[in-house]
Amino acid sequence: MNARKKIENWNSGMKDHLAALSEVTSRGADFEAFRKFMDVRVAHWDAAWEEYTKPRLARLRMNPYG
């Protein structure tokens, strides 16, 4: 529960990016839908990469094992 609260708090700054990414999908055979998915993913990739490569998230994921 504590980990979930921490992640929700950290993701509060990413709400716009996460909302945009959740509106598109890569599933299906429609090329236009896939193209839209890739456009949205590329537009938000830098922000997501910057947030999810922070050491705090890696430490939180490894805490149960250490």
Biopython code that builds the backbone (N, CA, C, O; Angstrom):
import numpy as np
from Bio.PDB.StructureBuilder import StructureBuilder

atoms = [
    (1, "MET", "N", (0.817, -1.189, 0.000)),
    (1, "MET", "CA", (0.000, 0.000, 0.000)),
    (1, "MET", "C", (0.864, 1.257, 0.000)),
    (1, "MET", "O", (0.545, 2.234, -0.679)),
    (2, "ASN", "N", (1.947, 1.233, 0.754)),
    (2, "ASN", "CA", (2.821, 2.407, 0.791)),
    (2, "ASN", "C", (3.448, 2.665, -0.563)),
    (2, "ASN", "O", (3.579, 3.816, -0.979)),
    (3, "ALA", "N", (3.837, 1.601, -1.256)),
    (3, "ALA", "CA", (4.448, 1.762, -2.570)),
    (3, "ALA", "C", (3.441, 2.359, -3.556)),
    (3, "ALA", "O", (3.787, 3.224, -4.360)),
    (4, "ARG", "N", (2.205, 1.893, -3.488)),
    (4, "ARG", "CA", (1.170, 2.424, -4.383)),
    (4, "ARG", "C", (0.942, 3.906, -4.134)),
    (4, "ARG", "O", (0.779, 4.671, -5.085)),
    (5, "LYS", "N", (0.926, 4.322, -2.881)),
    (5, "LYS", "CA", (0.743, 5.736, -2.555)),
    (5, "LYS", "C", (1.906, 6.574, -3.069)),
    (5, "LYS", "O", (1.704, 7.671, -3.589)),
    (6, "LYS", "N", (3.120, 6.059, -2.925)),
    (6, "LYS", "CA", (4.285, 6.786, -3.407)),
    (6, "LYS", "C", (4.239, 6.943, -4.924)),
    (6, "LYS", "O", (4.514, 8.024, -5.445)),
    (7, "ILE", "N", (3.896, 5.877, -5.628)),
    (7, "ILE", "CA", (3.853, 5.933, -7.084)),
    (7, "ILE", "C", (2.755, 6.876, -7.550)),
    (7, "ILE", "O", (2.959, 7.628, -8.503)),
    (8, "GLU", "N", (1.592, 6.855, -6.899)),
    (8, "GLU", "CA", (0.524, 7.777, -7.260)),
    (8, "GLU", "C", (0.957, 9.219, -7.053)),
    (8, "GLU", "O", (0.634, 10.092, -7.858)),
    (9, "ASN", "N", (1.684, 9.465, -5.982)),
    (9, "ASN", "CA", (2.189, 10.811, -5.718)),
    (9, "ASN", "C", (3.199, 11.231, -6.783)),
    (9, "ASN", "O", (3.164, 12.367, -7.257)),
    (10, "TRP", "N", (4.088, 10.333, -7.157)),
    (10, "TRP", "CA", (5.090, 10.652, -8.172)),
    (10, "TRP", "C", (4.453, 10.852, -9.536)),
    (10, "TRP", "O", (4.905, 11.693, -10.313)),
    (11, "ASN", "N", (3.396, 10.082, -9.840)),
    (11, "ASN", "CA", (2.733, 10.194, -11.136)),
    (11, "ASN", "C", (1.814, 11.406, -11.240)),
    (11, "ASN", "O", (1.275, 11.673, -12.314)),
    (12, "SER", "N", (1.626, 12.142, -10.155)),
    (12, "SER", "CA", (0.736, 13.293, -10.207)),
    (12, "SER", "C", (1.237, 14.333, -11.213)),
    (12, "SER", "O", (0.427, 15.027, -11.828)),
    (13, "GLY", "N", (2.524, 14.449, -11.385)),
    (13, "GLY", "CA", (3.071, 15.368, -12.374)),
    (13, "GLY", "C", (3.006, 14.828, -13.790)),
    (13, "GLY", "O", (3.249, 15.562, -14.749)),
    (14, "MET", "N", (2.681, 13.564, -13.928)),
    (14, "MET", "CA", (2.630, 12.916, -15.243)),
    (14, "MET", "C", (1.200, 12.696, -15.730)),
    (14, "MET", "O", (1.000, 12.027, -16.744)),
    (15, "LYS", "N", (0.208, 13.238, -15.040)),
    (15, "LYS", "CA", (-1.189, 12.950, -15.365)),
    (15, "LYS", "C", (-1.536, 13.269, -16.815)),
    (15, "LYS", "O", (-2.213, 12.478, -17.472)),
    (16, "ASP", "N", (-1.087, 14.407, -17.323)),
    (16, "ASP", "CA", (-1.402, 14.775, -18.703)),
    (16, "ASP", "C", (-0.800, 13.783, -19.692)),
    (16, "ASP", "O", (-1.451, 13.386, -20.658)),
    (17, "HIS", "N", (0.435, 13.391, -19.448)),
    (17, "HIS", "CA", (1.106, 12.446, -20.339)),
    (17, "HIS", "C", (0.442, 11.070, -20.281)),
    (17, "HIS", "O", (0.216, 10.441, -21.315)),
    (18, "LEU", "N", (0.134, 10.611, -19.078)),
    (18, "LEU", "CA", (-0.492, 9.303, -18.929)),
    (18, "LEU", "C", (-1.898, 9.273, -19.524)),
    (18, "LEU", "O", (-2.316, 8.260, -20.084)),
    (19, "ALA", "N", (-2.620, 10.374, -19.404)),
    (19, "ALA", "CA", (-3.963, 10.442, -19.986)),
    (19, "ALA", "C", (-3.898, 10.379, -21.507)),
    (19, "ALA", "O", (-4.704, 9.694, -22.138)),
    (20, "ALA", "N", (-2.941, 11.092, -22.097)),
    (20, "ALA", "CA", (-2.792, 11.072, -23.552)),
    (20, "ALA", "C", (-2.390, 9.683, -24.043)),
    (20, "ALA", "O", (-2.885, 9.222, -25.071)),
    (21, "LEU", "N", (-1.508, 9.026, -23.324)),
    (21, "LEU", "CA", (-1.079, 7.685, -23.718)),
    (21, "LEU", "C", (-2.192, 6.653, -23.559)),
    (21, "LEU", "O", (-2.236, 5.675, -24.305)),
    (22, "SER", "N", (-3.081, 6.856, -22.607)),
    (22, "SER", "CA", (-4.148, 5.887, -22.391)),
    (22, "SER", "C", (-5.272, 6.006, -23.420)),
    (22, "SER", "O", (-6.107, 5.107, -23.521)),
    (23, "GLU", "N", (-5.308, 7.086, -24.176)),
    (23, "GLU", "CA", (-6.366, 7.287, -25.171)),
    (23, "GLU", "C", (-6.103, 6.564, -26.488)),
    (23, "GLU", "O", (-7.011, 6.422, -27.306)),
    (24, "VAL", "N", (-4.886, 6.112, -26.700)),
    (24, "VAL", "CA", (-4.544, 5.435, -27.957)),
    (24, "VAL", "C", (-4.061, 4.020, -27.665)),
    (24, "VAL", "O", (-3.629, 3.717, -26.553)),
    (25, "THR", "N", (-4.139, 3.168, -28.665)),
    (25, "THR", "CA", (-3.698, 1.787, -28.510)),
    (25, "THR", "C", (-2.966, 1.339, -29.770)),
    (25, "THR", "O", (-3.203, 1.865, -30.858)),
    (26, "SER", "N", (-2.092, 0.382, -29.615)),
    (26, "SER", "CA", (-1.347, -0.153, -30.753)),
    (26, "SER", "C", (-1.994, -1.414, -31.294)),
    (26, "SER", "O", (-1.485, -2.003, -32.248)),
    (27, "ARG", "N", (-3.091, -1.837, -30.715)),
    (27, "ARG", "CA", (-3.750, -3.072, -31.148)),
    (27, "ARG", "C", (-4.573, -2.839, -32.400)),
    (27, "ARG", "O", (-5.012, -1.724, -32.685)),
    (28, "GLY", "N", (-4.767, -3.901, -33.126)),
    (28, "GLY", "CA", (-5.587, -3.829, -34.322)),
    (28, "GLY", "C", (-4.745, -3.744, -35.577)),
    (28, "GLY", "O", (-3.529, -3.562, -35.516)),
    (29, "ALA", "N", (-5.399, -3.877, -36.704)),
    (29, "ALA", "CA", (-4.695, -3.897, -37.984)),
    (29, "ALA", "C", (-4.822, -2.575, -38.727)),
    (29, "ALA", "O", (-4.347, -2.454, -39.856)),
    (30, "ASP", "N", (-5.448, -1.593, -38.116)),
    (30, "ASP", "CA", (-5.654, -0.311, -38.769)),
    (30, "ASP", "C", (-4.364, 0.512, -38.718)),
    (30, "ASP", "O", (-3.870, 0.842, -37.640)),
    (31, "PHE", "N", (-3.836, 0.833, -39.880)),
    (31, "PHE", "CA", (-2.574, 1.559, -39.949)),
    (31, "PHE", "C", (-2.709, 2.968, -39.389)),
    (31, "PHE", "O", (-1.787, 3.458, -38.737)),
    (32, "GLU", "N", (-3.831, 3.624, -39.628)),
    (32, "GLU", "CA", (-4.019, 4.991, -39.136)),
    (32, "GLU", "C", (-4.063, 5.032, -37.613)),
    (32, "GLU", "O", (-3.529, 5.961, -37.006)),
    (33, "ALA", "N", (-4.692, 4.040, -36.989)),
    (33, "ALA", "CA", (-4.728, 3.979, -35.528)),
    (33, "ALA", "C", (-3.323, 3.754, -34.976)),
    (33, "ALA", "O", (-2.951, 4.349, -33.964)),
    (34, "PHE", "N", (-2.552, 2.907, -35.629)),
    (34, "PHE", "CA", (-1.177, 2.661, -35.195)),
    (34, "PHE", "C", (-0.331, 3.917, -35.374)),
    (34, "PHE", "O", (0.503, 4.234, -34.526)),
    (35, "ARG", "N", (-0.543, 4.619, -36.460)),
    (35, "ARG", "CA", (0.200, 5.864, -36.712)),
    (35, "ARG", "C", (-0.117, 6.910, -35.640)),
    (35, "ARG", "O", (0.779, 7.608, -35.164)),
    (36, "LYS", "N", (-1.387, 7.013, -35.267)),
    (36, "LYS", "CA", (-1.776, 7.947, -34.209)),
    (36, "LYS", "C", (-1.135, 7.543, -32.880)),
    (36, "LYS", "O", (-0.661, 8.395, -32.129)),
    (37, "PHE", "N", (-1.124, 6.240, -32.594)),
    (37, "PHE", "CA", (-0.492, 5.735, -31.386)),
    (37, "PHE", "C", (0.981, 6.128, -31.342)),
    (37, "PHE", "O", (1.473, 6.600, -30.316)),
    (38, "MET", "N", (1.675, 5.935, -32.446)),
    (38, "MET", "CA", (3.102, 6.270, -32.490)),
    (38, "MET", "C", (3.339, 7.766, -32.357)),
    (38, "MET", "O", (4.300, 8.181, -31.709)),
    (39, "ASP", "N", (2.483, 8.583, -32.958)),
    (39, "ASP", "CA", (2.630, 10.034, -32.833)),
    (39, "ASP", "C", (2.485, 10.483, -31.380)),
    (39, "ASP", "O", (3.257, 11.313, -30.900)),
    (40, "VAL", "N", (1.496, 9.931, -30.689)),
    (40, "VAL", "CA", (1.283, 10.289, -29.286)),
    (40, "VAL", "C", (2.431, 9.766, -28.426)),
    (40, "VAL", "O", (2.905, 10.460, -27.527)),
    (41, "ARG", "N", (2.868, 8.558, -28.700)),
    (41, "ARG", "CA", (3.951, 7.972, -27.914)),
    (41, "ARG", "C", (5.257, 8.760, -28.072)),
    (41, "ARG", "O", (5.968, 8.992, -27.094)),
    (42, "VAL", "N", (5.562, 9.160, -29.286)),
    (42, "VAL", "CA", (6.777, 9.945, -29.528)),
    (42, "VAL", "C", (6.673, 11.311, -28.858)),
    (42, "VAL", "O", (7.663, 11.822, -28.335)),
    (43, "ALA", "N", (5.487, 11.901, -28.872)),
    (43, "ALA", "CA", (5.309, 13.224, -28.270)),
    (43, "ALA", "C", (5.517, 13.202, -26.756)),
    (43, "ALA", "O", (5.973, 14.192, -26.183)),
    (44, "HIS", "N", (5.193, 12.100, -26.111)),
    (44, "HIS", "CA", (5.280, 12.021, -24.653)),
    (44, "HIS", "C", (6.427, 11.137, -24.162)),
    (44, "HIS", "O", (6.569, 10.934, -22.956)),
    (45, "TRP", "N", (7.229, 10.622, -25.052)),
    (45, "TRP", "CA", (8.277, 9.680, -24.676)),
    (45, "TRP", "C", (9.331, 10.289, -23.761)),
    (45, "TRP", "O", (9.730, 9.662, -22.780)),
    (46, "ASP", "N", (9.784, 11.495, -24.064)),
    (46, "ASP", "CA", (10.853, 12.104, -23.273)),
    (46, "ASP", "C", (10.437, 12.314, -21.818)),
    (46, "ASP", "O", (11.214, 12.043, -20.903)),
    (47, "ALA", "N", (9.217, 12.794, -21.608)),
    (47, "ALA", "CA", (8.751, 13.029, -20.240)),
    (47, "ALA", "C", (8.618, 11.707, -19.478)),
    (47, "ALA", "O", (9.008, 11.611, -18.314)),
    (48, "ALA", "N", (8.074, 10.708, -20.133)),
    (48, "ALA", "CA", (7.910, 9.409, -19.477)),
    (48, "ALA", "C", (9.266, 8.778, -19.173)),
    (48, "ALA", "O", (9.465, 8.248, -18.080)),
    (49, "TRP", "N", (10.183, 8.825, -20.105)),
    (49, "TRP", "CA", (11.508, 8.249, -19.903)),
    (49, "TRP", "C", (12.225, 8.937, -18.751)),
    (49, "TRP", "O", (12.852, 8.286, -17.916)),
    (50, "GLU", "N", (12.124, 10.264, -18.717)),
    (50, "GLU", "CA", (12.783, 11.030, -17.671)),
    (50, "GLU", "C", (12.238, 10.673, -16.285)),
    (50, "GLU", "O", (12.997, 10.582, -15.320)),
    (51, "GLU", "N", (10.941, 10.473, -16.193)),
    (51, "GLU", "CA", (10.324, 10.161, -14.895)),
    (51, "GLU", "C", (10.605, 8.734, -14.462)),
    (51, "GLU", "O", (10.946, 8.504, -13.302)),
    (52, "TYR", "N", (10.471, 7.774, -15.363)),
    (52, "TYR", "CA", (10.541, 6.366, -14.979)),
    (52, "TYR", "C", (11.959, 5.814, -14.901)),
    (52, "TYR", "O", (12.138, 4.652, -14.536)),
    (53, "THR", "N", (12.961, 6.605, -15.230)),
    (53, "THR", "CA", (14.343, 6.151, -15.061)),
    (53, "THR", "C", (14.994, 6.760, -13.823)),
    (53, "THR", "O", (16.202, 6.624, -13.630)),
    (54, "LYS", "N", (14.223, 7.415, -13.001)),
    (54, "LYS", "CA", (14.770, 7.981, -11.769)),
    (54, "LYS", "C", (15.091, 6.852, -10.790)),
    (54, "LYS", "O", (14.373, 5.853, -10.742)),
    (55, "PRO", "N", (16.155, 7.003, -10.016)),
    (55, "PRO", "CA", (16.563, 5.940, -9.083)),
    (55, "PRO", "C", (15.515, 5.588, -8.039)),
    (55, "PRO", "O", (15.480, 4.454, -7.562)),
    (56, "ARG", "N", (14.667, 6.533, -7.676)),
    (56, "ARG", "CA", (13.682, 6.255, -6.625)),
    (56, "ARG", "C", (12.715, 5.152, -7.039)),
    (56, "ARG", "O", (12.316, 4.336, -6.209)),
    (57, "LEU", "N", (12.339, 5.120, -8.302)),
    (57, "LEU", "CA", (11.414, 4.093, -8.772)),
    (57, "LEU", "C", (12.097, 2.726, -8.814)),
    (57, "LEU", "O", (11.475, 1.712, -8.496)),
    (58, "ALA", "N", (13.356, 2.695, -9.201)),
    (58, "ALA", "CA", (14.107, 1.433, -9.220)),
    (58, "ALA", "C", (14.273, 0.888, -7.804)),
    (58, "ALA", "O", (14.132, -0.314, -7.580)),
    (59, "ARG", "N", (14.568, 1.757, -6.862)),
    (59, "ARG", "CA", (14.708, 1.317, -5.468)),
    (59, "ARG", "C", (13.393, 0.777, -4.928)),
    (59, "ARG", "O", (13.372, -0.216, -4.201)),
    (60, "LEU", "N", (12.295, 1.436, -5.287)),
    (60, "LEU", "CA", (10.985, 0.982, -4.814)),
    (60, "LEU", "C", (10.631, -0.386, -5.370)),
    (60, "LEU", "O", (10.035, -1.204, -4.669)),
    (61, "ARG", "N", (10.989, -0.643, -6.620)),
    (61, "ARG", "CA", (10.702, -1.939, -7.222)),
    (61, "ARG", "C", (11.539, -3.052, -6.610)),
    (61, "ARG", "O", (11.081, -4.193, -6.533)),
    (62, "MET", "N", (12.749, -2.745, -6.175)),
    (62, "MET", "CA", (13.638, -3.767, -5.640)),
    (62, "MET", "C", (13.503, -3.949, -4.124)),
    (62, "MET", "O", (14.057, -4.909, -3.589)),
    (63, "ASN", "N", (12.806, -3.087, -3.425)),
    (63, "ASN", "CA", (12.665, -3.191, -1.963)),
    (63, "ASN", "C", (12.082, -4.528, -1.510)),
    (63, "ASN", "O", (12.567, -5.069, -0.516)),
    (64, "PRO", "N", (11.089, -5.087, -2.165)),
    (64, "PRO", "CA", (10.552, -6.364, -1.676)),
    (64, "PRO", "C", (11.569, -7.502, -1.706)),
    (64, "PRO", "O", (11.416, -8.474, -0.966)),
    (65, "TYR", "N", (12.592, -7.405, -2.534)),
    (65, "TYR", "CA", (13.559, -8.484, -2.699)),
    (65, "TYR", "C", (14.780, -8.333, -1.815)),
    (65, "TYR", "O", (15.555, -9.277, -1.664)),
    (66, "GLY", "N", (14.968, -7.140, -1.218)),
    (66, "GLY", "CA", (16.182, -6.893, -0.455)),
    (66, "GLY", "C", (15.998, -6.897, 1.031)),
    (66, "GLY", "O", (16.960, -6.698, 1.773)),
]
sb = StructureBuilder()
sb.init_structure("model")
sb.init_model(0)
sb.init_chain("A")
sb.init_seg("    ")
for serial, (resi, resn, name, xyz) in enumerate(atoms, 1):
    if name == "N":
        sb.init_residue(resn, " ", resi, " ")
    sb.init_atom(name, np.array(xyz, "f"), 0.0, 1.0, " ", f" {name:<3s}", serial, name[0])
structure = sb.get_structure()
